[in-house]
Amino acid sequence: MDVLVVGASGLLGGNVVTVAQERGWSVAGTYHSDPPAFDCPLYELDVRSSAECENVLEETSPDAVINCAAATDVDDCENNPGLATNVNAEGAGTVAELAAETDTALLHTSTDYVFDGTRSSPYPETASTNPIQVYGTSKLEGERAVQQAHDTAIVARLSFVYGRTQPEGELSGFPAWVRETAKGGETVPLFTDQRITPSQAGTTARTLLDLLDHDAKGTFNVASRSCVTPYEFGEALLEEFGELTDLLEESSVEDIDRDADRPKYTCLDTSKVESALGRPQPTLDEDFAALF
């Protein structure tokens, strides 16, 4: 399969490129500013420009587009709502429209932050959406734009993406911060009143490509089966790293003054994607086994 990965320089996009290449797929990628070190055709692209998007689609003529590009800094989105809307909503719609015009399959990545966090059991795809910050609102608008433009698109909702950047293989984000903070002998404060289902970038990439391989369509939750607090997540990481877990400190989402609100519960029900692919999603322990 020939695929175009929009946002190949990001954590998820880079893993999608890597897994697709491992499967022998023909891959092209886009980046916003700094090109990743992949051995494949790469194109500088601003998804806010319909002309640039059209040129890249014409140049690559893929069988499928996987859109991983997004403005993901939640607090920055709160302070720059225009940017969030332009990239996460309008840009997503533009890519979807162009893919539909050329009868190209599309997989668009979204987020658990389309939910408000008031449930106490995992969210199915059919649960009512009600984002509580600009980032979630812009991503929900992006979902709707994609669904309106492309009848057979896949929308994949992810939760707390973490893992290794590719092609370098460097641990990044939350796990890297937890490890380096603990190695420095500093206290690691983590929330005990928020629950998530972490999405390991490598295994998430495999699930996304599997959905394309199965000609799926519609909305799917793609995350681990483990519903954990950041504290529990950090504790498991420190045990994996062999660092002192007594450096962990319990904290609350209310302890930090941030520009954007975060939902306290966004665990995702993965039964739909498991049924579509005929296998279970990984647990946190299984994702760790693949990562470390």
C-alpha positions as CSV (number, residue, x, y, z in Angstrom):
1,M,0.0,0.0,0.0
2,D,1.2,3.5,-0.8
3,V,0.5,5.9,2.2
4,L,1.0,9.5,2.9
5,V,1.6,10.3,6.6
6,V,0.7,13.9,7.3
7,G,2.7,15.0,10.4
8,A,5.5,12.5,10.0
9,S,7.8,14.5,12.3
10,G,5.6,14.1,15.3
11,L,5.7,11.3,17.9
12,L,2.7,9.4,16.4
13,G,3.4,10.2,12.8
14,G,7.0,9.1,13.1
15,N,5.9,5.7,14.5
16,V,3.3,5.3,11.7
17,V,6.1,5.9,9.1
18,T,8.3,3.4,10.9
19,V,5.7,0.6,11.2
20,A,4.5,1.1,7.6
21,Q,8.1,0.8,6.3
22,E,8.5,-2.4,8.4
23,R,5.5,-3.8,6.7
24,G,7.0,-3.0,3.3
25,W,4.5,-0.3,2.5
26,S,5.6,2.6,0.2
27,V,5.6,5.7,2.4
28,A,5.8,9.5,2.0
29,G,5.6,12.0,4.8
30,T,5.1,15.6,5.5
31,Y,6.6,17.9,8.2
32,H,5.8,21.4,9.3
33,S,9.3,22.9,9.9
34,D,12.1,20.4,10.6
35,P,12.3,17.3,8.3
36,P,12.6,13.9,10.1
37,A,15.5,11.6,9.2
38,F,13.4,9.0,7.3
39,D,14.5,7.3,4.1
40,C,11.4,8.2,2.2
41,P,10.0,11.2,0.2
42,L,9.3,14.1,2.6
43,Y,7.4,17.3,1.9
44,E,7.2,20.5,3.9
45,L,3.5,21.2,4.5
46,D,1.3,23.6,6.4
47,V,-2.1,22.0,6.5
48,R,-3.7,25.5,6.8
49,S,-2.8,25.9,3.1
50,S,-5.2,24.1,0.8
51,A,-2.9,24.8,-2.1
52,E,0.0,23.1,-0.4
53,C,-2.1,20.2,0.6
54,E,-3.4,19.8,-3.0
55,N,0.2,19.9,-4.4
56,V,1.4,17.2,-2.0
57,L,-1.6,14.9,-2.7
58,E,-1.0,15.3,-6.4
59,E,2.7,14.6,-6.1
60,T,2.3,11.5,-4.0
61,S,-1.0,10.0,-5.3
62,P,-1.3,7.6,-2.3
63,D,-3.8,4.8,-1.7
64,A,-4.3,6.2,1.8
65,V,-3.7,9.4,3.8
66,I,-3.0,9.1,7.6
67,N,-3.4,12.5,9.1
68,C,-1.4,12.8,12.4
69,A,-0.9,16.6,12.1
70,A,-2.3,18.7,14.9
71,A,-1.8,21.6,17.3
72,T,-1.5,19.5,20.4
73,D,-0.3,22.0,23.1
74,V,-3.5,22.2,25.1
75,D,-2.6,25.4,26.9
76,D,-1.2,27.1,23.8
77,C,-4.5,26.2,22.0
78,E,-6.4,27.9,24.8
79,N,-4.4,31.1,24.2
80,N,-4.4,30.8,20.4
81,P,-7.9,29.5,19.5
82,G,-7.5,30.7,15.9
83,L,-4.4,28.5,15.4
84,A,-6.2,25.6,17.0
85,T,-9.2,26.0,14.7
86,N,-7.1,26.6,11.6
87,V,-5.0,23.4,12.1
88,N,-7.2,21.0,14.0
89,A,-10.5,21.7,12.4
90,E,-10.1,23.5,9.1
91,G,-6.8,21.8,8.1
92,A,-8.3,18.4,8.9
93,G,-11.3,19.2,6.7
94,T,-9.1,20.3,3.8
95,V,-7.1,17.1,3.9
96,A,-10.3,15.1,4.0
97,E,-11.9,17.0,1.1
98,L,-8.9,16.5,-1.1
99,A,-8.7,12.8,-0.2
100,A,-12.4,12.4,-1.0
101,E,-12.0,14.1,-4.3
102,T,-9.3,11.6,-5.4
103,D,-11.1,8.6,-3.9
104,T,-8.2,8.2,-1.5
105,A,-8.7,6.3,1.8
106,L,-8.3,8.5,4.9
107,L,-7.5,7.9,8.6
108,H,-7.7,10.9,10.8
109,T,-6.4,11.0,14.4
110,S,-8.4,12.7,17.2
111,T,-8.4,12.7,20.9
112,D,-10.1,11.6,24.1
113,Y,-10.4,15.4,25.0
114,V,-13.6,15.6,23.0
115,F,-15.1,14.3,26.2
116,D,-15.8,16.3,29.4
117,G,-14.5,13.7,31.9
118,T,-17.7,13.3,33.9
119,R,-18.1,9.6,33.4
120,S,-16.8,7.0,35.8
121,S,-16.6,4.1,33.2
122,P,-14.8,4.0,29.9
123,Y,-16.2,6.1,27.0
124,P,-17.6,4.2,24.0
125,E,-17.4,5.9,20.6
126,T,-21.2,6.6,20.9
127,A,-20.9,8.7,24.1
128,S,-21.9,12.3,24.0
129,T,-19.1,14.7,23.3
130,N,-18.6,17.8,25.3
131,P,-15.1,19.2,25.3
132,I,-14.1,21.6,28.1
133,Q,-11.2,23.4,26.4
134,V,-10.3,24.9,23.0
135,Y,-8.1,22.0,22.1
136,G,-10.9,19.4,22.5
137,T,-13.4,21.7,20.8
138,S,-11.1,22.2,17.7
139,K,-10.4,18.5,17.5
140,L,-14.2,17.7,17.7
141,E,-14.8,20.3,14.9
142,G,-12.1,18.5,12.9
143,E,-13.8,15.1,13.4
144,R,-17.0,16.6,12.1
145,A,-15.3,18.3,9.1
146,V,-13.6,15.0,8.2
147,Q,-16.9,13.0,8.5
148,Q,-18.8,15.5,6.4
149,A,-16.2,15.6,3.6
150,H,-15.2,11.9,3.5
151,D,-17.9,9.2,3.8
152,T,-15.6,6.3,4.5
153,A,-12.9,8.0,6.7
154,I,-11.6,6.4,9.8
155,V,-11.5,8.7,12.8
156,A,-9.2,7.3,15.6
157,R,-9.5,8.8,19.1
158,L,-6.3,8.4,21.1
159,S,-5.5,9.0,24.7
160,F,-2.3,10.3,26.2
161,V,0.1,9.3,23.4
162,Y,3.7,8.4,24.6
163,G,6.6,6.4,23.4
164,R,9.8,6.7,21.4
165,T,10.4,9.3,18.7
166,Q,11.3,7.8,15.3
167,P,13.6,7.2,13.5
168,E,15.9,8.1,16.5
169,G,14.2,5.7,19.0
170,E,14.6,8.2,21.8
171,L,12.2,8.0,24.7
172,S,10.1,11.2,24.8
173,G,7.4,13.0,26.6
174,F,5.9,11.8,29.9
175,P,8.1,8.7,30.4
176,A,11.3,10.7,29.6
177,W,10.3,13.4,32.1
178,V,9.5,10.9,34.8
179,R,12.8,9.0,34.3
180,E,15.0,12.1,34.2
181,T,13.3,13.8,37.2
182,A,13.8,10.6,39.3
183,K,17.4,10.1,38.1
184,G,18.1,13.7,39.3
185,G,16.8,12.7,42.7
186,E,13.9,15.1,42.5
187,T,10.3,14.4,43.6
188,V,8.0,13.4,40.8
189,P,4.5,14.9,41.5
190,L,1.7,13.0,39.7
191,F,-2.0,13.2,39.7
192,T,-4.1,10.7,41.6
193,D,-7.5,12.2,40.6
194,Q,-7.2,11.9,36.8
195,R,-7.7,8.6,34.8
196,I,-6.5,7.9,31.3
197,T,-5.9,4.9,28.9
198,P,-2.4,5.6,27.6
199,S,-1.7,5.1,23.9
200,Q,1.8,3.8,23.2
201,A,2.8,5.3,19.9
202,G,4.3,2.2,18.4
203,T,1.4,-0.2,19.1
204,T,-1.0,2.6,18.3
205,A,0.6,2.9,14.9
206,R,0.2,-0.8,14.3
207,T,-3.5,-0.6,15.2
208,L,-4.1,2.3,12.8
209,L,-2.4,0.5,9.9
210,D,-4.5,-2.6,10.8
211,L,-7.7,-0.6,10.5
212,L,-6.7,0.6,7.0
213,D,-5.8,-3.0,6.1
214,H,-9.2,-4.1,7.2
215,D,-11.0,-1.4,5.1
216,A,-12.6,-0.1,8.3
217,K,-14.6,3.1,8.4
218,G,-16.1,5.2,11.2
219,T,-14.9,6.2,14.6
220,F,-12.7,4.0,16.8
221,N,-11.1,4.4,20.2
222,V,-7.5,3.4,20.0
223,A,-5.8,3.1,23.4
224,S,-4.6,0.5,25.9
225,R,-7.0,-1.5,28.0
226,S,-5.5,-0.1,31.2
227,C,-7.4,2.7,32.8
228,V,-4.8,4.3,35.2
229,T,-4.0,7.5,37.0
230,P,-0.8,9.4,36.0
231,Y,0.5,8.4,39.4
232,E,-0.1,4.7,38.6
233,F,1.4,5.2,35.2
234,G,4.5,6.9,36.7
235,E,4.9,4.3,39.3
236,A,4.9,1.5,36.7
237,L,7.5,3.5,34.7
238,L,9.8,3.9,37.6
239,E,9.6,0.2,38.4
240,E,10.5,-0.5,34.8
241,F,13.4,2.0,34.9
242,G,14.6,0.6,38.3
243,E,14.4,4.0,39.8
244,L,13.1,4.8,43.3
245,T,9.3,4.8,43.5
246,D,9.5,6.6,46.8
247,L,10.3,9.8,44.8
248,L,6.7,9.8,43.6
249,E,4.4,12.3,45.3
250,E,0.6,12.3,45.1
251,S,-0.9,15.5,43.6
252,S,-4.2,16.8,42.3
253,V,-5.1,18.4,39.0
254,E,-6.2,21.3,41.2
255,D,-2.7,21.8,42.4
256,I,-1.5,23.2,39.0
257,D,-2.7,26.5,37.6
258,R,-3.0,25.9,33.8
259,D,-4.6,28.0,31.1
260,A,-6.8,25.1,29.9
261,D,-9.0,22.7,31.9
262,R,-8.3,19.0,31.6
263,P,-11.1,16.4,32.0
264,K,-10.5,14.1,35.0
265,Y,-11.7,10.9,33.4
266,T,-11.1,10.0,29.7
267,C,-10.6,6.3,29.7
268,L,-11.7,4.9,26.4
269,D,-13.7,1.7,25.7
270,T,-11.7,-0.2,23.1
271,S,-14.2,-3.0,22.5
272,K,-15.2,-1.7,19.0
273,V,-11.7,-1.7,17.6
274,E,-11.0,-5.1,19.2
275,S,-14.1,-6.5,17.5
276,A,-13.1,-5.0,14.1
277,L,-9.6,-6.4,14.3
278,G,-10.4,-9.7,16.1
279,R,-7.9,-9.2,18.9
280,P,-7.6,-7.3,22.2
281,Q,-5.9,-4.0,22.6
282,P,-2.7,-4.2,24.7
283,T,-2.5,-3.6,28.5
284,L,0.0,-1.1,29.9
285,D,2.3,-4.0,30.8
286,E,2.1,-5.4,27.3
287,D,2.8,-1.9,25.8
288,F,5.8,-1.6,28.2
289,A,7.2,-5.0,27.0
290,A,7.1,-3.7,23.4
291,L,8.7,-0.3,24.4
292,F,11.5,-1.2,26.7
